[in-house]
Amino acid sequence: MIHNYTEVVVQRFLPEVLKEYAKNNPGTCTCIRCQEDIMALALNQLPPHYVVSDEGTIYTKVNFDQIGGKAQVIAAITNAIKQVAANPRHDKSRP
C-alpha cells in the first residue's frame, strides 16, 4: 500500500513539539481540530516521500535521518502551530 512517509513523521513528532510549544506559550490550543490543522499546514510545507514497501520505508527513514529531515519537520510543525494559534478555526475561549 502506498503512503506518504512524511505524514508518518509529522504524526510522530506533532504531540511532542506541540506539548513543548504549549509549555512555553500558555493558552495554545491542543484540541483535535487544531492538531489536524497544524498537521495539514506542516505537511503542505514539506515535500512528500511516498513509499510502497517496508524496504522503501527503511530507506526513506535512513535518508530522513541523514539529511536533517527531522529538523525540517520540527520547523514546519512549529511554524504551523504559530499559524493555527494565531488563527484557530474555533472560538479562542474554547478549552
C-alpha positions in Angstrom: 0.0 0.0 0.0 1.3 3.4 -0.9 1.7 6.0 1.9 3.5 9.3 2.5 6.3 8.7 4.9 6.4 12.4 5.7 2.9 12.1 7.1 4.1 9.3 9.5 7.0 11.5 10.7 4.7 14.5 11.3 2.3 12.4 13.2 5.1 11.0 15.3 6.6 14.4 16.2 3.5 16.5 16.5 2.5 15.6 20.1 6.0 16.2 21.4 6.5 19.5 19.6 3.0 20.8 20.4 3.5 19.9 24.1 6.8 21.7 24.3 5.4 24.7 22.4 2.3 24.9 24.7 4.5 24.7 27.7 6.4 27.8 26.6 3.2 29.5 25.2 0.3 29.1 27.7 -3.1 29.2 26.1 -2.0 27.3 23.0 -4.9 25.1 21.9 -4.2 21.4 21.6 -7.6 20.2 20.6 -8.0 17.7 17.8 -9.2 20.2 15.3 -6.2 22.4 15.9 -3.9 19.4 15.8 -5.3 18.4 12.4 -4.9 22.0 11.1 -1.3 22.0 12.3 -0.6 18.7 10.7 -2.2 19.8 7.3 -0.2 23.1 7.3 3.0 21.3 8.2 2.6 18.7 5.5 1.9 21.4 3.0 5.3 22.9 3.8 7.2 19.6 3.4 8.0 17.5 0.4 6.1 14.2 0.2 8.1 10.9 0.4 5.9 8.2 -0.9 6.8 4.5 -0.2 5.1 1.3 -1.1 7.2 -1.3 0.8 8.9 -1.9 4.1 12.2 -1.6 2.4 11.2 1.7 0.9 10.2 2.9 4.4 13.5 1.9 5.9 15.5 3.5 3.1 13.4 6.7 3.4 13.8 6.7 7.2 17.6 6.4 6.9 17.7 9.2 4.3 15.4 11.4 6.5 17.7 10.9 9.5 20.9 11.7 7.5 19.8 14.8 5.7 18.3 16.7 8.5 14.7 15.7 7.8 13.7 15.7 11.5 14.8 19.3 11.9 12.9 20.3 8.8 9.8 18.5 10.1 10.1 20.1 13.6 10.5 23.6 12.0 7.4 23.0 9.8 5.3 21.8 12.7 6.4 24.8 14.8 5.5 27.3 12.0 2.2 25.6 11.6 1.5 25.8 15.4 2.2 29.5 15.3 -0.2 29.9 12.4 -3.0 27.9 13.9 -2.5 29.6 17.4 -2.9 33.0 15.7 -6.0 32.0 13.7 -7.8 29.0 15.3 -10.9 27.8 13.4 -12.9 27.9 16.6 -13.6 30.4 19.4 -10.3 31.3 21.2 -12.0 31.0 24.6 -12.8 27.3 23.9 -10.8 24.9 26.1 
